């Protein structure tokens, strides 16, 4: 199927388009091998957290990095990192959340002491694939180390349980108008915020695309809930298929997570793209709230096998 390798093709294309291969003297073969390994390290049996989600996030990250404020100030190193982080940010996602890993005594939970367990794992996987592929083996070790650290800091920012921390920092910066993109720390912070936006931008896509993602993510939540029931564990929040609907989950997600973040993003980057995204988000929320249940109901089985449309580079 076309999308199977979309993460490889898209990321490779963007590396070439940005001139990163020449600039960083990357070996094209190693880059391709690295991207294929990244693609393979996503679990295709996950309804949502698979390589297609990574491709979607990479595409969104590209769009945000093209916004005037960022494109004028980002360095090639920032762009390299932004693309790498987007493509690898959910590597080897097990299709269950941190709560599940903790309550089933999964080794990853104890390895990372119950904090940002998944994100730490994604980061470590990304580093191990980078090293295994030798993609950056010609970099001075100090630069390589710095890049791996920054990659970690970007991926760890996608931990949704730390959303408020990042959001209030972002808000405070915007209130004080003290984000200066010639400052590398500020640029890094904006890359973190851009990646966070890219990671949860599904509700900002047009309805027919947004709706498919919503069903896919709910499939994954409910299958965790089923597994919790089988193991006589308490069913995690949002994971009980008898107590939730796709619409209910989406309305909560948009109201408490997506909307607050994208409103700040639009304050930072007040562009046509930000306005389009806010428009889609508002209209999607309206549809989930007001459309009759019959129009929203789709068997989760049938949607999970549906291929997402191949969109252009727009939102
Ligand atoms: Zn993600």
Boltz pocket constraint, residues with backbone or C-beta under 6 A from the ligand:
constraints:
  - pocket:
      binder: B
      contacts: [[A, 53], [A, 57], [A, 89], [A, 90], [A, 158], [A, 199]]
      max_distance: 6.0
